[in-house]
């Protein structure tokens, strides 16, 4: 079965939906990797940059470290979740039927193909990881339901639902899904059945076998 990547948006951090999503993810019957958003930790980087005037390069690295921090917080929320900093640690966790929570700094700091910009958020980093591990599906979990099966990626960028670099980072063979709070109704059942909850965006895009 193809791997899936799930980006758990940092916007869920202070909402009850975060734990609901984590409990749903923990039932997963397929191999998946969770990418944490930066959440309140990334917000602090943005605020500090305004006051301290450090470069976007420094802010980019700090925002990735914010994802590490968020990931460490998420790991403590369920026994099936484990931290993963490398491809090898991801592989080992999946072989053990654990759910790796990606802590991206170790892999991303040296990745020259990743733009050092606020346009490159955890959305695009999740797409980058999905491409690297050959994931069949990428699911972005958002704290909004402002999309449907007719939504187009470029319109989602314009509306601020996803980041500007996602279209560039998302591989053509990766099925792309979005889920908001409304998807929680069926999320546990669908994850347990080895399916991706939410809405598939761009139905004309190819979907790798075993990713549905």
URCORRA-V183647 format. One record per backbone hydrogen bond with DSSP energy under -1.0 kcal/mol. NH is the residue of the N-H (numbers start at 1). CO is the residue of the C=O. E is the energy in kcal/mol with one decimal. If there is no record, write none. Layout:
NH|CO|E / NH|CO|E
//
This chain:
4|31|-1.8 / 5|137|-2.5 / 6|33|-3.0 / 7|139|-3.2 / 8|35|-2.2 / 9|141|-1.4 / 12|9|-1.8 / 13|10|-1.7 / 15|12|-2.2 / 18|15|-1.5 / 20|16|-1.6 / 21|17|-2.9 / 22|18|-2.3 / 23|19|-2.7 / 24|20|-2.0 / 25|21|-3.0 / 26|22|-2.1 / 27|24|-1.4 / 28|25|-2.0 / 29|191|-2.9 / 33|4|-2.3 / 34|100|-2.6 / 35|6|-3.0 / 37|8|-2.1 / 41|38|-1.3 / 42|38|-1.0 / 43|39|-1.8 / 44|40|-1.5 / 45|41|-1.2 / 46|42|-2.2 / 47|43|-2.3 / 48|44|-2.6 / 49|45|-2.5 / 50|46|-1.7 / 51|47|-1.3 / 52|48|-3.3 / 53|49|-2.3 / 59|55|-2.3 / 60|56|-2.6 / 61|57|-2.0 / 62|58|-2.3 / 63|59|-2.6 / 64|60|-1.8 / 65|61|-2.1 / 66|62|-1.8 / 67|63|-1.4 / 68|64|-1.7 / 69|65|-2.3 / 70|66|-2.5 / 71|67|-2.7 / 72|68|-2.3 / 73|69|-1.7 / 74|70|-2.2 / 75|71|-2.4 / 77|74|-2.3 / 81|78|-1.4 / 82|99|-2.1 / 84|101|-2.2 / 90|86|-2.0 / 91|87|-2.5 / 92|88|-2.5 / 93|89|-2.2 / 94|90|-2.3 / 95|91|-2.3 / 96|92|-1.5 / 97|94|-1.6 / 98|93|-3.0 / 99|80|-2.8 / 101|82|-3.6 / 102|34|-2.9 / 103|84|-2.8 / 108|104|-2.7 / 109|105|-2.2 / 111|108|-1.1 / 112|110|-1.0 / 114|111|-1.5 / 117|115|-1.4 / 120|117|-1.5 / 121|119|-1.1 / 125|121|-2.2 / 126|122|-2.2 / 127|123|-1.7 / 128|124|-2.6 / 129|125|-2.5 / 130|126|-2.5 / 131|127|-2.1 / 132|128|-2.0 / 133|129|-2.3 / 135|130|-2.7 / 136|3|-2.8 / 138|175|-3.1 / 139|5|-2.9 / 140|177|-2.3 / 141|7|-3.2 / 142|179|-3.3 / 147|145|-2.1 / 151|148|-2.0 / 156|152|-2.2 / 157|153|-2.1 / 158|154|-2.2 / 159|155|-2.0 / 160|157|-1.5 / 161|156|-2.3 / 162|156|-1.1 / 165|119|-1.2 / 166|163|-1.4 / 169|165|-2.1 / 170|166|-2.3 / 174|171|-1.8 / 175|136|-2.5 / 177|138|-3.0 / 178|199|-2.5 / 179|140|-2.2 / 183|180|-1.8 / 184|181|-1.6 / 186|183|-1.0 / 190|186|-2.6 / 191|187|-2.9 / 192|188|-2.6 / 193|189|-1.6 / 194|191|-1.9 / 195|190|-3.4 / 199|178|-3.4 / 201|176|-2.9 / 205|202|-2.5 / 211|208|-1.8
//
